[in-house]
Amino acid sequence: MSSYGYGGTIAHVVLEEAPVDDDVLHIADAPAAGPPIAACVGSTRSKLLRPRG
């Protein structure tokens, strides 16, 4: 499996199904994956932490 395939495919799968614990995993991986992933993680994390009305 190439690093490109891993970074793209796995990141998308985890972002779609992201529990809070996987969000922490993405923060750790963000520098390797690149700024777009880091931005997605930031928005996902804020949505997870925001109470749902």
Legacy VTK file of the C-alpha trace (Angstrom):
# vtk DataFile Version 3.0
C-alpha trace
ASCII
DATASET POLYDATA
POINTS 53 float
0.000 0.000 0.000
1.480 3.354 -0.977
1.722 6.251 1.435
-0.467 8.282 -0.945
-3.232 5.645 -0.870
-2.986 5.352 2.895
-3.085 9.104 3.484
-6.024 9.703 1.158
-8.220 6.639 1.619
-7.811 6.032 5.332
-8.178 9.714 6.189
-11.458 9.976 4.282
-12.873 6.829 5.887
-12.012 7.964 9.403
-13.316 11.497 8.842
-16.648 10.104 7.653
-17.003 7.797 10.665
-15.109 9.962 13.160
-15.684 9.250 16.824
-13.808 11.567 19.176
-10.933 9.089 19.672
-10.244 8.924 15.925
-10.248 12.722 15.825
-7.241 12.650 18.154
-5.554 10.186 15.783
-6.057 12.609 12.893
-4.485 15.477 14.807
-1.389 13.287 15.238
-1.356 12.410 11.514
-2.141 15.908 10.221
1.456 17.125 9.630
2.202 14.092 7.435
-1.137 14.225 5.620
-0.951 17.961 4.875
-2.831 21.195 5.637
-6.148 20.207 3.936
-6.512 17.239 6.297
-5.581 19.396 9.279
-8.289 21.889 8.296
-10.858 19.098 7.969
-9.881 17.763 11.374
-10.285 21.184 12.957
-13.807 21.612 11.590
-14.757 18.021 12.447
-13.478 18.420 15.986
-15.439 21.634 16.548
-18.604 19.928 15.276
-18.037 16.983 17.632
-17.468 19.272 20.609
-20.427 21.535 19.826
-23.603 20.402 21.632
-26.327 19.272 19.262
-29.645 21.072 19.642
LINES 1 54
53 0 1 2 3 4 5 6 7 8 9 10 11 12 13 14 15 16 17 18 19 20 21 22 23 24 25 26 27 28 29 30 31 32 33 34 35 36 37 38 39 40 41 42 43 44 45 46 47 48 49 50 51 52
